[in-house]
Amino acid sequence: MGIYIYREEQIEKIFRACQIAVGVLKVLEPYICEGISTFELDKIASEFIAAQNAKAAFLGYRGYPATLCTSINDVVVHGIPSKKVKLRRGDIVGIDVGVYCDGYYGDVARTYKVGNVSRQAETLLRATEEALMKGIEQVVIGNRISDISHAIEVHAAMYGFSAVREFVGHGIGLSLHEEPSIPNFGEPGMGPRIAEGMVFAIEPMVNAGSFEVRILKDGWTAVTADGSLSAHFEHTVAVMNGKAKILTAIE
């Protein structure tokens, strides 16, 4: 299946799902503090999504057991919420949430600080969010998908960090994961050309050390191979009027 081109009225529905996902992050933010369990965060998110007459997109997806992915410190992505895992001062925690509403999906992620964090962690968060925005700047009609990838990789490398290669951004809309895949590394000028009506979830995952990752025995949790910190930021964007419109902007 090729890359889906969405009409304006469809993008409005994707936007609605995206805004519920953003609402999850806004509701969670005051609770992201020392001592709370990732299970409690998941419960808050689940209740909020249900109250919006929407569904958690991740719950049950390929057997995933929770509403959120909560990825702490060296966890890159897909950390499973647990009653046993509590946030500690100095942690960084990536929170990734997907929402299904009225036939369409939205997806967003941010990495948060738990109290004061190390200088390296501060820099990693800033670099990763900046890399996301550098990638989004490349979402212009006529550019190619790998222009996004290249911009992300180059910006992470400027800080001495590594863009993860094993996990990628993706198209989104009628399905949670659609074509095209959007790696966070690569040479520019390759892949499909960006066109009006395309919708992407762009999501750099950046490691303070090597780009290599390994998967834990639960089959989901991905951690850095060298134990270094990792950060994750994601926006869903639509190509409208020739450039990216961020559907998951957090005000």
Buried (B, 14 or more C-beta within 10 A) or exposed (E): EEBBEBEEEBBBBBBBBBBBBBBBBEBBEEEBEEEBBBBBBBBBBBEBBEEBEBBBBBBEEEEBEBBBBBBBBBBBBBBBBBEEBBBEEBBBBBBBBBBBBEEBBBBBBBBBBBEEBEEBBEBBBEBBBBBBBBBBBBBBEEBBBBBBBBBBBBBBBEBEBBBBBBBBBBBBBBBBBBBBBBBBBBEBEEBEEBEBBBBBBBBBBBBBBEBBBEEEEEEBBBBBBBEBBBBBBBBBBBBBEEBBBBBBEEE
